Amino acid sequence: MKASRSESAQSKERKKRNQENFPVHSFRTLLEDLGTICLNTVECTIREGSYRFSKITRPTQLQQKALDLLGVSLICTQ
């Protein structure tokens, strides 16, 4: 006898969203989504000084949830 799918699984398949209303991802598509987080280097000249700093793009709610579950922080110090 084949096991029946839960209502939760059927809902995810139908809506393509989970219970938290995030898009349903496979492991591959989640990694692709996380891969859009970037470290940007900004360089500017003001008067006689040249300044450079790095800034990480702000993760989406989904990306932040994944990072939280992994225990990963994007906060860096220079």
C-alpha positions as CSV (number, residue, x, y, z in Angstrom):
1,M,0.0,0.0,0.0
2,K,1.4,3.4,-1.0
3,A,1.6,6.0,1.7
4,S,-0.7,9.0,1.3
5,R,0.9,12.5,1.2
6,S,0.1,14.8,4.1
7,E,-2.0,17.9,3.6
8,S,1.1,20.0,4.3
9,A,3.0,18.3,1.5
10,Q,0.0,18.7,-0.9
11,S,-0.3,22.4,0.0
12,K,3.4,23.0,-0.6
13,E,3.2,21.4,-4.0
14,R,0.0,23.3,-4.9
15,K,1.1,26.8,-3.7
16,K,4.9,26.4,-4.2
17,R,5.2,28.0,-0.7
18,N,5.9,26.6,2.7
19,Q,4.0,27.3,6.0
20,E,6.0,30.5,6.5
21,N,5.0,31.7,3.0
22,F,8.6,31.4,1.7
23,P,9.0,29.9,-1.8
24,V,9.7,26.2,-1.7
25,H,13.3,25.4,-2.8
26,S,15.3,22.3,-3.6
27,F,18.8,22.2,-2.0
28,R,20.2,23.4,-5.4
29,T,17.9,26.3,-5.8
30,L,18.4,27.4,-2.2
31,L,22.2,27.4,-2.8
32,E,21.6,29.5,-6.0
33,D,19.5,31.9,-4.0
34,L,22.2,32.2,-1.2
35,G,24.8,32.7,-4.0
36,T,23.2,36.1,-4.8
37,I,24.6,37.6,-1.5
38,C,27.5,39.7,-2.5
39,L,30.5,41.5,-0.9
40,N,30.7,44.9,-2.6
41,T,33.8,47.1,-2.3
42,V,33.2,50.8,-2.4
43,E,36.0,53.2,-3.1
44,C,35.6,57.0,-3.0
45,T,37.8,60.1,-3.0
46,I,36.8,63.0,-0.7
47,R,39.1,66.0,-0.8
48,E,42.6,64.6,-0.5
49,G,41.7,61.3,1.0
50,S,40.8,58.0,-0.7
51,Y,38.5,55.7,1.2
52,R,37.6,52.1,0.7
53,F,35.1,49.9,2.5
54,S,33.3,46.6,2.0
55,K,29.6,46.1,2.3
56,I,27.7,42.8,2.2
57,T,24.3,42.9,0.5
58,R,21.3,42.6,2.8
59,P,19.9,39.1,2.7
60,T,16.3,38.5,1.9
61,Q,14.0,37.1,4.6
62,L,14.4,33.6,3.1
63,Q,18.2,33.9,2.9
64,Q,18.3,35.2,6.5
65,K,16.2,32.3,7.7
66,A,18.5,29.8,6.0
67,L,21.6,31.5,7.5
68,D,20.0,31.5,10.9
69,L,19.2,27.8,10.7
70,L,22.8,27.2,9.6
71,G,24.2,29.4,12.4
72,V,26.0,31.6,10.0
73,S,26.5,35.3,10.5
74,L,27.3,37.8,7.8
75,I,28.6,40.4,10.2
76,C,32.3,41.0,9.6
77,T,34.8,43.4,11.2
78,Q,37.6,45.1,9.4
